[in-house]
Amino acid sequence: MNKHFHLFLLVLAISFWACDDDSQDADDFKEYEGPIMEASNTEILYSDSAQVRIKLQAQRQLQYLSGDQDFPEGIYIEFFDEAGVKSTTIKANQGYYHKEEDKYTATGEVVVRNLETGEKLETEVLHWERNKKSINTDRYVEIESEGEILMGEGLEAKEDFSSYEILKPTGVFSLE
């Protein structure tokens, strides 16, 4: 009987150990927030009256459930005038599209070039609002134009960089 009693205790101990509550409540699980789609070498075209006005290119694009998009390996945007001629470019190390705001944010080394005037803008963060047809930043900017460099903080400009305003100019540096 002693042998059966030990066997009973062993089975009882195993059953208590097996019934240990390691299960998790449904509330403990976190909803997946990662990308739902990934694409390589993407090209997005925006047109008006059947004519391409904007071409966006990226090596890698991540799409999220919210409609937001991430371009972690850089973004390159070309703007075209009414005649279909490329007028302005934006290049950045990273990009992000906020669907709810319909706004792109370029970060890293951001360079905007107006191909018609030869002006070049450099900053670390730039927002492009497609519906407003504008670009802006609250960060430090440098604009190189014929013979001078303009510096300051903050910028508001047309998306094609044909006109702009530096919100807090800090100086002008003449090039020789």
Contacts in CASP RR format, 6 or more apart in sequence:
PFRMAT RR
TARGET T0000
AUTHOR 0000-0000-0000
METHOD contacts of the structure
MODEL  1
MNKHFHLFLLVLAISFWACDDDSQDADDFKEYEGPIMEASNTEILYSDSA
QVRIKLQAQRQLQYLSGDQDFPEGIYIEFFDEAGVKSTTIKANQGYYHKE
EDKYTATGEVVVRNLETGEKLETEVLHWERNKKSINTDRYVEIESEGEIL
MGEGLEAKEDFSSYEILKPTGVFSLE
33 64 0 8 1.000
34 62 0 8 1.000
34 64 0 8 1.000
35 62 0 8 1.000
35 63 0 8 1.000
35 64 0 8 1.000
35 70 0 8 1.000
36 63 0 8 1.000
36 64 0 8 1.000
36 65 0 8 1.000
37 62 0 8 1.000
37 63 0 8 1.000
38 60 0 8 1.000
38 61 0 8 1.000
38 62 0 8 1.000
38 63 0 8 1.000
39 60 0 8 1.000
39 61 0 8 1.000
39 63 0 8 1.000
40 59 0 8 1.000
40 60 0 8 1.000
40 61 0 8 1.000
41 58 0 8 1.000
41 59 0 8 1.000
42 56 0 8 1.000
42 57 0 8 1.000
42 58 0 8 1.000
42 60 0 8 1.000
42 61 0 8 1.000
43 55 0 8 1.000
43 56 0 8 1.000
43 57 0 8 1.000
44 55 0 8 1.000
44 56 0 8 1.000
44 57 0 8 1.000
45 52 0 8 1.000
45 54 0 8 1.000
45 55 0 8 1.000
45 56 0 8 1.000
46 52 0 8 1.000
46 53 0 8 1.000
46 54 0 8 1.000
46 55 0 8 1.000
46 56 0 8 1.000
46 130 0 8 1.000
47 53 0 8 1.000
51 80 0 8 1.000
51 82 0 8 1.000
51 84 0 8 1.000
52 80 0 8 1.000
52 84 0 8 1.000
53 79 0 8 1.000
53 80 0 8 1.000
54 77 0 8 1.000
54 78 0 8 1.000
54 79 0 8 1.000
54 80 0 8 1.000
54 130 0 8 1.000
55 77 0 8 1.000
55 78 0 8 1.000
55 80 0 8 1.000
56 75 0 8 1.000
56 76 0 8 1.000
56 77 0 8 1.000
56 78 0 8 1.000
57 75 0 8 1.000
57 76 0 8 1.000
57 77 0 8 1.000
57 78 0 8 1.000
58 71 0 8 1.000
58 73 0 8 1.000
58 74 0 8 1.000
58 75 0 8 1.000
58 76 0 8 1.000
58 95 0 8 1.000
59 73 0 8 1.000
59 74 0 8 1.000
60 71 0 8 1.000
60 72 0 8 1.000
60 73 0 8 1.000
60 74 0 8 1.000
61 69 0 8 1.000
61 70 0 8 1.000
61 71 0 8 1.000
62 69 0 8 1.000
62 70 0 8 1.000
62 71 0 8 1.000
62 72 0 8 1.000
63 69 0 8 1.000
64 70 0 8 1.000
66 99 0 8 1.000
66 100 0 8 1.000
67 97 0 8 1.000
67 99 0 8 1.000
68 96 0 8 1.000
68 97 0 8 1.000
68 98 0 8 1.000
68 99 0 8 1.000
68 100 0 8 1.000
69 96 0 8 1.000
69 97 0 8 1.000
69 99 0 8 1.000
70 94 0 8 1.000
70 95 0 8 1.000
70 96 0 8 1.000
70 97 0 8 1.000
71 94 0 8 1.000
71 95 0 8 1.000
71 96 0 8 1.000
71 97 0 8 1.000
72 94 0 8 1.000
72 95 0 8 1.000
73 94 0 8 1.000
74 92 0 8 1.000
74 93 0 8 1.000
74 94 0 8 1.000
74 95 0 8 1.000
75 90 0 8 1.000
75 91 0 8 1.000
75 92 0 8 1.000
75 94 0 8 1.000
75 95 0 8 1.000
75 104 0 8 1.000
75 106 0 8 1.000
76 89 0 8 1.000
76 90 0 8 1.000
76 91 0 8 1.000
77 89 0 8 1.000
77 90 0 8 1.000
77 91 0 8 1.000
77 104 0 8 1.000
77 128 0 8 1.000
78 86 0 8 1.000
78 88 0 8 1.000
78 89 0 8 1.000
79 86 0 8 1.000
79 87 0 8 1.000
79 88 0 8 1.000
79 89 0 8 1.000
79 159 0 8 1.000
79 160 0 8 1.000
80 86 0 8 1.000
80 87 0 8 1.000
81 87 0 8 1.000
81 160 0 8 1.000
86 115 0 8 1.000
87 114 0 8 1.000
87 115 0 8 1.000
87 116 0 8 1.000
87 160 0 8 1.000
87 162 0 8 1.000
88 112 0 8 1.000
88 113 0 8 1.000
88 114 0 8 1.000
88 115 0 8 1.000
88 159 0 8 1.000
88 160 0 8 1.000
88 161 0 8 1.000
88 162 0 8 1.000
89 111 0 8 1.000
89 112 0 8 1.000
89 113 0 8 1.000
89 115 0 8 1.000
90 106 0 8 1.000
90 110 0 8 1.000
90 111 0 8 1.000
90 112 0 8 1.000
90 126 0 8 1.000
90 128 0 8 1.000
90 135 0 8 1.000
91 110 0 8 1.000
91 111 0 8 1.000
92 106 0 8 1.000
92 107 0 8 1.000
92 108 0 8 1.000
92 109 0 8 1.000
92 110 0 8 1.000
92 111 0 8 1.000
92 126 0 8 1.000
93 107 0 8 1.000
93 108 0 8 1.000
93 109 0 8 1.000
93 110 0 8 1.000
94 106 0 8 1.000
94 107 0 8 1.000
94 108 0 8 1.000
95 104 0 8 1.000
95 105 0 8 1.000
95 106 0 8 1.000
95 107 0 8 1.000
96 104 0 8 1.000
96 105 0 8 1.000
96 107 0 8 1.000
97 103 0 8 1.000
97 104 0 8 1.000
97 105 0 8 1.000
98 104 0 8 1.000
98 105 0 8 1.000
101 129 0 8 1.000
102 129 0 8 1.000
102 130 0 8 1.000
102 131 0 8 1.000
103 127 0 8 1.000
103 128 0 8 1.000
103 129 0 8 1.000
103 130 0 8 1.000
104 127 0 8 1.000
104 128 0 8 1.000
104 130 0 8 1.000
105 125 0 8 1.000
105 126 0 8 1.000
105 127 0 8 1.000
105 128 0 8 1.000
106 125 0 8 1.000
106 126 0 8 1.000
106 127 0 8 1.000
106 128 0 8 1.000
107 124 0 8 1.000
107 125 0 8 1.000
107 126 0 8 1.000
108 124 0 8 1.000
108 125 0 8 1.000
109 122 0 8 1.000
109 124 0 8 1.000
110 121 0 8 1.000
110 122 0 8 1.000
110 123 0 8 1.000
110 124 0 8 1.000
110 125 0 8 1.000
110 126 0 8 1.000
111 120 0 8 1.000
111 121 0 8 1.000
111 122 0 8 1.000
112 120 0 8 1.000
112 121 0 8 1.000
112 122 0 8 1.000
112 126 0 8 1.000
112 135 0 8 1.000
112 161 0 8 1.000
113 119 0 8 1.000
113 120 0 8 1.000
113 121 0 8 1.000
113 161 0 8 1.000
114 120 0 8 1.000
114 160 0 8 1.000
114 161 0 8 1.000
114 162 0 8 1.000
116 162 0 8 1.000
117 145 0 8 1.000
117 162 0 8 1.000
118 145 0 8 1.000
118 146 0 8 1.000
119 143 0 8 1.000
119 144 0 8 1.000
119 145 0 8 1.000
119 161 0 8 1.000
120 143 0 8 1.000
120 144 0 8 1.000
120 145 0 8 1.000
121 141 0 8 1.000
121 142 0 8 1.000
121 143 0 8 1.000
121 155 0 8 1.000
121 157 0 8 1.000
121 161 0 8 1.000
121 164 0 8 1.000
122 141 0 8 1.000
122 142 0 8 1.000
122 143 0 8 1.000
122 144 0 8 1.000
123 137 0 8 1.000
123 139 0 8 1.000
123 140 0 8 1.000
123 141 0 8 1.000
123 142 0 8 1.000
123 155 0 8 1.000
124 139 0 8 1.000
124 140 0 8 1.000
125 137 0 8 1.000
125 138 0 8 1.000
125 139 0 8 1.000
126 135 0 8 1.000
126 136 0 8 1.000
126 137 0 8 1.000
127 135 0 8 1.000
127 136 0 8 1.000
127 137 0 8 1.000
128 134 0 8 1.000
128 135 0 8 1.000
128 159 0 8 1.000
129 135 0 8 1.000
129 136 0 8 1.000
129 159 0 8 1.000
130 159 0 8 1.000
133 158 0 8 1.000
133 159 0 8 1.000
134 156 0 8 1.000
134 157 0 8 1.000
134 158 0 8 1.000
134 159 0 8 1.000
135 155 0 8 1.000
135 156 0 8 1.000
135 157 0 8 1.000
135 158 0 8 1.000
135 159 0 8 1.000
135 161 0 8 1.000
136 154 0 8 1.000
136 155 0 8 1.000
136 156 0 8 1.000
136 157 0 8 1.000
137 154 0 8 1.000
137 155 0 8 1.000
138 153 0 8 1.000
138 154 0 8 1.000
138 167 0 8 1.000
139 153 0 8 1.000
139 154 0 8 1.000
140 151 0 8 1.000
140 152 0 8 1.000
140 153 0 8 1.000
140 154 0 8 1.000
141 150 0 8 1.000
141 151 0 8 1.000
141 152 0 8 1.000
141 153 0 8 1.000
141 154 0 8 1.000
141 155 0 8 1.000
141 166 0 8 1.000
142 149 0 8 1.000
142 150 0 8 1.000
142 151 0 8 1.000
142 152 0 8 1.000
143 149 0 8 1.000
143 150 0 8 1.000
143 151 0 8 1.000
143 164 0 8 1.000
143 166 0 8 1.000
144 175 0 8 1.000
147 174 0 8 1.000
147 175 0 8 1.000
148 172 0 8 1.000
148 173 0 8 1.000
148 174 0 8 1.000
148 175 0 8 1.000
149 172 0 8 1.000
149 173 0 8 1.000
149 175 0 8 1.000
150 166 0 8 1.000
150 169 0 8 1.000
150 171 0 8 1.000
150 172 0 8 1.000
151 166 0 8 1.000
151 169 0 8 1.000
151 170 0 8 1.000
151 171 0 8 1.000
151 172 0 8 1.000
151 173 0 8 1.000
152 166 0 8 1.000
152 167 0 8 1.000
152 168 0 8 1.000
152 169 0 8 1.000
152 170 0 8 1.000
152 171 0 8 1.000
153 166 0 8 1.000
153 167 0 8 1.000
153 168 0 8 1.000
153 170 0 8 1.000
154 166 0 8 1.000
154 167 0 8 1.000
154 168 0 8 1.000
155 164 0 8 1.000
155 165 0 8 1.000
155 166 0 8 1.000
155 167 0 8 1.000
156 164 0 8 1.000
156 165 0 8 1.000
156 167 0 8 1.000
157 163 0 8 1.000
157 164 0 8 1.000
157 165 0 8 1.000
158 164 0 8 1.000
END
